[in-house]
Amino acid sequence: MNQSERHPDTKKVFTTSWRAFYLYYLAIAICWFGPQLNPDFADQLGLSPAIGLVLGTLLLAGVWYLKWGQEYAADSEGVMKIWHYPRRREIVPWPDIAAIKIRCGLTQTLLGIGNIVIQKRQSADKEIVWYGMKNPKQIKTYLERGLDEFTSD
């Protein structure tokens, strides 16, 4: 294993891919442009261009929060999910990890993203999910290598 593949003492940080928000982008476009492109139907829904703009902007703020408000990391302590707003983090030490899996649906597969599920050893229903990871197979391999490295004594 070369130096770049080893797990250093420093933290390796992962963030959600922009591709993970594809359906949000579609909803934002519908909110922003829908009332202007089809005003008769928008009136039936009670959706004015101003309300559409507000809804689309709220969705955009949600995408911003999901993209920049959290990150995922792995270091010598274990794997973690870090929230920036409000500030908190959840850590699973390497010895407490039971399994690392990939979950992705059809849309995620087509977009080349997936969710990394880290199951805790103490209880099968407790897990940390890393949402919308680009190249999930590579990330899973990286985490499994870390699991082997930090749990083999």
WOFENZI-V573827 format. One record per backbone hydrogen bond with DSSP energy under -0.5 kcal/mol. CO is the residue of the C=O (numbers start at 0). NH is the residue of the N-H. If there is no record, write none. Layout:
BEGIN
co nh
CO NH
CO NH
END
This chain:
BEGIN
co nh
1 4
1 5
5 7
10 12
11 73
13 71
16 19
17 20
18 21
20 24
21 25
22 26
23 27
24 28
25 29
26 30
27 31
28 32
28 33
29 33
32 36
33 37
37 41
38 42
39 43
40 44
41 45
41 46
42 45
45 47
47 51
48 52
49 53
50 54
51 55
52 56
53 57
54 58
55 59
56 60
57 61
58 62
59 63
60 64
61 65
62 66
63 67
64 68
68 83
68 84
70 81
71 13
72 79
73 11
76 93
77 74
78 91
79 72
80 89
81 70
82 87
87 82
89 80
90 92
91 78
92 95
93 96
95 97
95 120
98 118
100 116
102 114
104 108
105 109
106 110
107 111
107 112
108 111
111 134
113 132
114 102
114 116
115 117
115 129
116 100
116 118
117 127
118 97
118 98
122 125
124 126
125 119
127 117
127 129
128 130
129 115
131 16
132 113
132 135
134 138
135 139
136 140
137 141
138 142
139 143
140 144
141 145
142 146
143 147
144 148
145 149
146 150
147 151
150 152
END
